[in-house]
Amino acid sequence: MLAAQFMALLDVFIVNVAAPTIGTELHASGADLQLVIAGYTITYSVLLITGARLGDRLGHARVHLAGLALFTAASLACGLAQGSTELIVFRLVQGSGSALMIPQVLSLIQRNFLGEARVRALGMYAAVIAVGAAAGQIVGGVLVSADLFGTGWRPVFLVNVPVGVVLLLVGRRVLPKDGRTEPERARALDLPGLVLLALSVALLTVPLVLGQEEDWPLWSWLSLVAAAVLFASFCGYESRLARRGGAPLIAPRVLRHPGMGLAVFRILAVMAVNGGFLFAITLHVQGGLGFSALRAGLSFAPTAVVFGVVGLTWRRWPAAWQRALTPLGFVITIPSVLGVGLAFEGGDRGGAVLYVAYVGVGAGLALAFGPTLTRALATVRPEDAADASGLLSSVAQLGQLLGVAVFGTLFLNRLESLGAPGAYTSAKALLACMFALAGTAAVGAVSGLVLRRR
């Protein structure tokens, strides 16, 4: 299960390093590249809760394997795509496969582990997320630079095919078959809620991605307004459905769980910083500084290693520190992202200060994410496992999506406004983006003072 989780998470990030090569070979615009990256996350984030609900109705192992099969087939299609439009469509399908298979991971952990064993399992889950997020950059760089058989960027997708086939064969033999809810007790899928949420996310994302390239036409602003209206309609519909005794997409009792609201906000913030940071840095080092895909990917190694080490070890630190770890993580992130931006200032290539800042980003994001997720899920009742896992996984992916869309657009807009592209102008655009990321981390650091349930 964690191997499938790692593969799906890898695909959120592995395309970042391949994006410039994809743009060159497929003649894709900056907006196209954002949609290639964000398209996967759109369907992934919107359908995650429904994927969790389907696991309850049909059996977690069965739905996991079905999603894995769809993900593997879509990866093959992505690797064979002949144009940017095809690639975007297949990425949407690939995200749908992930949305089916990934919620089952947390659900099975919640249903099959208790007490300290559950805490350890959740720690391993968080560590896989930590390693996969940054490792995607490195693996992507290696695969693109290797240019296997002259295939360029295509192996970043095709590598999923043999791995997916092996996991399908193994999964049929080893996954537990006891996660299915009896049909008469299974909850409805809340399709109207799903449609409202999907439309609101799409209407928010598309103008954020395309608006900058189209010079922010009227339709982009109308789309943002419509997204707000539809999201408000979604919230109202969900509340009415819960009062009628129905099964809303997001169960109110899960949202009312102590600390869940704060966890949702913090996960959204930390994943937005993560997604925006990785996307902007990749565009700068490859587009502005001319790094190869391999060098760009390997430059994230300090972040990846520290992220993984901290994600695996923070639970062993003194108990008195545990509650302070999440705000501390955000606080560490603030000077670290600023340090990255300042290290590149003036078109410089960074030096030793840059790698210190990369280490700080890895440590800060790991501390902000891992303890938040573990504490939020460790005490959730088993019967709420599907909704809680779907909710927090959706929030994490929406955070990534917003990070790429908002901070990616900020970077590209600033770069365009500065005139001729080059190392100097790209560094200026990156610094503006890093200040925005630091501001987001600062909000995450103080969020507990406002949102913590008393």
ABEGO torsion letter per residue (X at the ends): XAAAAAAAAAAAAAAAAAAAAAAAAAGBBAAAAAAAAAAAAAAAAAAAAAAAAAAAAAEAAAAAAAAAAAAAAAAAAAAABABAAAAAAAAAAAAAAAAAAAAAAAAAAAAABBEAAAAAAAAAAAAAAAAAAAAAAAAAAAAAAAGBGGAEAAAAAAAAAAAAAAAAAAAAAABBAAABBBAAABBBAGAAAAAAAAAAAAAAAAAAAAAAAAGGBAAAAAAAAAAAAAAAAAAAAAAAAAAAGBBBABBAAAAABBGAAAAAAAAAAAAAAAAAAAAAAAAAAAAAAGBBAAAAAAAAAAAAAAAAAAAAAAAABBAAAAAAAAAAAAAAAAAAAAAAAAAABGGBAGEAAAAAAAAAAAAAAAAAAAAAAAAAAAABBAAAAAAAAAAAAAAAAAAAAAAAAAAAAAAAAAAAAAEBBEAAAAAAAAAAAAAAAAAAAAAAAAAAAAABBX
